[in-house]
Amino acid sequence: MDPALLHEGLRFLQSNRTFLGREFLTWLWFVTETNNHEVDIPGHGKFQLYVDDKLVLTATSGAAHENTLKGGTPAYAAEAKQALLSGKLVHEAKFILQADDKQWMWSMKAEDLALRGVRIPSVTEPDAASHMSRRLAHIQTLSDVIDSLFKTYMTVRMTTQFDDEVKRMSAWMASKVGTNEH
């Protein structure tokens, strides 16, 4: 096979995988805001989920390609609202997940949805084995939550429900214009 053709095919697959990541991260932002930041995860219960202090939105075409918002609450910044309305989707975001007195933090990028900079709830177990076991349990909980959210997204994405979800997301994006509250 022609190496140039193979390279072009691999680039096509890479960009098509990224679009799904951008859609998922944008949908996650939408879900957090429209559900009062509450997500219910089967087997784990209810959590509070927030976009934290970093949000990167990118365009799939056009001149102004990227908006990087850091610090404070970028999900509520006027620049984030305008980026959404101009057709940009989330390319990278930092999240906070809370349940009772526990808090997880992490970032994800659209191209691979890998967790970056993960911080888990503090552990104060007295012995090393219990300490490690509790840390692993916190990591597993975070993994389960993200897997469940992605499964929910893909279930909606692959059915006729997606048309209705896109309409709700469009209404959410439009409602962000002219509001600066959270």
Helices and strands as residue ranges (DSSP letters): H 3-34, E 38-41, E 45-58, E 66-70, G 74-76, H 78-85, E 89-99, E 102-109, E 115-119, H 128-157, H 161-176
